[in-house]
Amino acid sequence: MLFWDGPTPTGNPGGQVAELQRAACPDLLPPEWPTAPARAYERAPALVRERGWAVVAGVPEEVRIEAAVESRRYGFFDGVAFRARQGGAGSIVDIRSRSRLGRIDRGVNAKRIRACIADLPDRGA
């Protein structure tokens, strides 16, 4: 999934990075929801607002929302993106979190994704 609307737009870094991510965090799989992608998309802004993140872009036709997250410790901004797509009997929700500065995140992005995955079912179907 791509980041397009934040101050540092980036594409997908490629297969080798994806393999490293899967090896390091095999539990971070996109969750499936028993609802249509458009309905799942409607839930993401509530999740963003509850966390105090700033919505950078909401693109309903792409079923995608991007947000900016300010780190508590240093005040750096990270990017988070949600995208819902058709999958099985409902939708698959892709969640990506990325540090905008530096190369080491000390596990913050994986932790953020896990928290989002854990909270998504609370949004209802």
C-alpha positions as CSV (number, residue, x, y, z in Angstrom):
1,M,0.0,0.0,0.0
2,L,1.3,3.5,-0.8
3,F,1.4,6.7,1.1
4,W,0.4,9.5,-1.3
5,D,-1.0,12.4,0.7
6,G,1.5,12.9,3.5
7,P,4.5,15.3,3.3
8,T,6.8,12.4,2.3
9,P,4.9,10.4,-0.3
10,T,6.3,6.9,-0.8
11,G,5.6,3.8,-2.8
12,N,5.8,0.2,-1.8
13,P,9.5,-0.5,-1.0
14,G,9.3,-3.9,-2.7
15,G,9.4,-7.6,-2.2
16,Q,12.7,-7.9,-0.3
17,V,11.5,-5.5,2.4
18,A,8.1,-7.2,2.5
19,E,9.9,-10.5,3.1
20,L,11.9,-9.0,6.0
21,Q,8.8,-7.5,7.5
22,R,6.9,-10.9,7.3
23,A,9.8,-12.7,9.0
24,A,10.1,-10.1,11.7
25,C,6.3,-9.7,12.4
26,P,4.5,-12.8,11.1
27,D,1.4,-11.8,13.1
28,L,0.9,-8.6,11.2
29,L,-1.6,-9.8,8.6
30,P,-4.4,-7.6,7.3
31,P,-7.5,-8.3,9.3
32,E,-10.7,-9.4,7.5
33,W,-14.0,-7.8,8.3
34,P,-17.4,-9.3,7.6
35,T,-18.6,-6.1,5.9
36,A,-18.2,-4.3,2.5
37,P,-15.0,-2.3,2.0
38,A,-17.0,1.0,1.9
39,R,-18.5,0.2,5.3
40,A,-15.1,-0.7,6.7
41,Y,-13.7,2.6,5.3
42,E,-16.3,4.5,7.3
43,R,-14.9,3.1,10.6
44,A,-11.3,4.2,10.1
45,P,-11.9,7.9,10.8
46,A,-13.3,7.1,14.2
47,L,-10.2,5.0,15.0
48,V,-8.0,7.9,13.9
49,R,-9.9,10.5,15.9
50,E,-10.0,8.4,19.1
51,R,-6.2,8.3,19.0
52,G,-5.8,12.0,18.5
53,W,-4.2,11.6,15.1
54,A,-4.6,14.1,12.3
55,V,-6.4,13.0,9.1
56,V,-4.2,13.9,6.2
57,A,-6.5,12.5,3.5
58,G,-9.7,10.6,3.1
59,V,-10.1,9.1,-0.4
60,P,-13.5,7.3,-0.5
61,E,-13.1,6.2,-4.2
62,E,-9.9,4.4,-3.2
63,V,-11.4,3.3,0.2
64,R,-8.2,4.8,1.8
65,I,-7.5,7.2,4.7
66,E,-4.1,8.6,5.7
67,A,-3.2,10.1,9.1
68,A,-0.3,11.8,10.8
69,V,0.8,10.7,14.2
70,E,3.0,12.8,16.5
71,S,5.4,10.8,18.6
72,R,5.2,11.6,22.3
73,R,8.8,11.5,23.0
74,Y,10.4,13.5,20.3
75,G,7.5,15.2,18.4
76,F,8.3,13.5,15.1
77,F,5.5,12.7,12.8
78,D,4.8,9.2,11.5
79,G,2.3,8.3,8.8
80,V,-0.5,5.7,9.1
81,A,-2.7,4.5,6.2
82,F,-5.8,2.3,6.1
83,R,-7.2,0.8,3.0
84,A,-10.2,-1.6,2.7
85,R,-10.5,-4.0,-0.3
86,Q,-12.8,-6.8,-1.2
87,G,-11.9,-10.1,0.3
88,G,-14.0,-13.3,0.8
89,A,-17.3,-12.5,2.3
90,G,-16.4,-9.0,3.3
91,S,-13.3,-6.8,3.2
92,I,-9.6,-7.0,4.0
93,V,-8.2,-3.9,5.8
94,D,-4.6,-3.1,5.0
95,I,-2.9,-1.0,7.7
96,R,0.5,0.6,7.2
97,S,2.5,2.7,9.7
98,R,5.8,4.3,8.7
99,S,8.2,6.6,10.4
100,R,8.9,9.7,8.3
101,L,12.3,10.3,9.8
102,G,15.1,7.9,10.6
103,R,15.6,4.3,9.9
104,I,14.9,2.7,13.3
105,D,11.5,2.9,14.9
106,R,12.2,0.6,17.9
107,G,9.0,-1.4,17.1
108,V,6.7,1.6,17.3
109,N,5.1,1.0,13.9
110,A,4.4,-2.7,14.5
111,K,3.0,-1.9,17.9
112,R,0.7,0.8,16.4
113,I,-0.6,-1.6,13.7
114,R,-1.3,-4.3,16.3
115,A,-3.3,-1.8,18.4
116,C,-5.3,-0.8,15.3
117,I,-6.0,-4.4,14.4
118,A,-7.1,-5.1,18.0
119,D,-9.5,-2.2,18.0
120,L,-11.0,-2.7,14.5
121,P,-13.5,-5.4,15.6
122,D,-14.8,-2.9,18.2
123,R,-16.1,-0.8,15.4
124,G,-18.8,-3.3,14.5
125,A,-19.9,-4.8,11.2
